[in-house]
């Protein structure tokens, strides 16, 4: 798969933030931040209404939904924005929906046939948690429905609509969570996710039909054509994406399996709190750097000064998070989320080291795309995935020891990819200096 970036010669630094790319990015980022804020601000209340065990089960549910969602559309949804013609784009959307429906139905049948074995494998106890298994395919299906139609809206540059959909999802999810919590529904978190995904899907479908999508654009011949024309997405993008997603989602599943749903719940809250800089800042930085680095790379210009200035901001945020967690983590978790969540504060002091490195990596990972080094990143993703799988060997360790080894693995992997990025940038800068000297 080839990544292309448009070169914008003679860009005035004073007007760069007035560009269409930055305006559109700002709209998407603001929608993401507002949607995440809805979820984060509800956490102090929800953590008091649902037990750690319920949150642990919910974490396992989200992990399995996330893994299934990666391959259920065979990545054809990623290609929806690319075709020149709306007919091809609409056919890609329809194709992704067909695969999404078919694959999630197959997963549902597998769950029906082997439900007991799967429940045992992920350590979900009989009772209300057993019903979670059969809701997972529906959650994955709804997620990809909304994702596919959102790509159509992005194609049509309806960025405000995409941001609104994120708010609709989180708002519907939050309202359902609070309502079901007061009714003491033990499956409230999972049912609320379904409610949010359903509202999101309905909203994106309505907006897409209002913005040019029509079933009249789709035909069987077109489905066959786009399946072949964009076959590189399932062939080359599916496995790396699946490995990356599994690396992120498998640790909660392992913790639930080796220890308990309660431990997975404590881990889930810690991960959510430590990921706040990732959710609010890293995506924004990466989006802006993607354009700036690509522009300089295409023009064969130096961009080290932009990276340095951005690095200082990232390091300052990382240092602030580290200081707050190490000095005040435990009391903050107890005050904000309740006395029962002090355990999350304790393990946050272990996990914060890998999360600040993850924040730094995520802020600069666009370098691989901008500089056409995506193969290097794919190799790293594979190594990272294998490293995470090695956690399967730690089932006899205590929970705290398990976390320490997990964090150590993450630190080693993130340092490796940061070293890779540093060498790529330095080699480029040396080559640019050589060209300038010759000129």
C-alpha positions, 0 to 999 in steps of 0.5 A: 500500500502506498501512502501519498501526501500533497506537497504545499510549497511556499506555505506561510507559517503564519497562515498554516493554521488557516489551511483547509487541512488544519481547519478540518482536523480541528473540527474532528479533534474538537468533536473527539475531545468533547465526546471523550469529555462526556465519557471522562466526566461521567466516570466519577459517578459511574465508578461509584455505581458499578463495581470493579468486577462489572468494569472488568467484564466490560473491559473484556467485552470492549477488548473482544469487540475491538478485535472482531471489529478490526477484521469483520469488514476486511478493512475495505471501509478504510478505502471508502474515501479514496475512489474518484467516483461516488459509485465506487465509494458507495460500492466499497461501503456496501461491500464492507457492510456485507463482509461485516454482517457475514463475518459477525454472523459467523462469529455469533454462530461460533459463540453459540457452538463453543460458548462454554469453552470461550467463557472459560478461556476468558474467565467470564463467570456463569450468570449475567456475564455469560450473556455478554458473549452473545452481545459481542458480535452485535457490538462489533457489527454496529461499530463497523456500520457507524465507521463505514458510514462515517468514512462516507461523510469524511469523503463528502467533507462533512466533518461537523457531522462526524464530530456530532456523531461522536457526541451522539454516541457518547451522550447516548451511552452516558445517559444509558449508563446512568439510567441502568445504574440506578436500576441496578442492572448488572449488564448496564455498561455493556447494554449502554455501549450497544445503545451508544453504538446504535444511536451512532449508526442511525445518525451516520446512516441518516446523514450519509443518505442526506449527503449523496449515498444511495443504494442505486449507486451499488451493483453486483458488478461494482461490488466485484470490481471494487473487491478486486481493485482495492484488494490490497487492504485485506491483503496488506493492511488486515494483519498489521491492523489486527496485530496492533489492535490485539496488542492493545486489547489483549492485556485486559483479557489476560488479566481477567483470565489469570486473576479476576474481573475485579483486577481487570476493572482496576486495570481498566480505570488506570488505563483510561486515566493514563490515556487522557493525554493520548485521547486529548493531545496526541491525535491533535499533534500527530495530525498537524505533524503529518501535514508539516512533515509530509510537506517538508519531506516532499520538498526535501526540506529540514523539519527538525526544528518543528519536531524539536519544538513539538517534542518539548511540549510532549515532554512537558505534558509527560513530565506533568503526568508523571509527577502528578501520578507518582506524588498524588496518584493514590489519593486522587483516585480515591477522591475522584472515583471513590475509596474502592478505587485506590488500587487503581491509583497504586497500579497507576504508579507502575503503569505510568512509565509505559503510558508516557512513552506511548504518548510520545510514540503516538505523537510522532508515529506519523513520521512513518507515514509522512516519510514512506517508512510504513514497512518499518512500522509494520515490522515493529508492530509484529514484534510488539504483538509477539512481545504482548503474547509472551504475557501468556507465560506469566499466568502463575505470577502475582498481579503486581509482578505481572503488571511490572513485566508487562510495563517493562515489555512496553517500555522496551518496545516503545524505546525501540520504535523511538530509536527507529524514528530518531534514526530515520529522521537523522539519516534524512537530515544528514542527506538533506544537508549533503544535498544543500552542500552540493547545491 
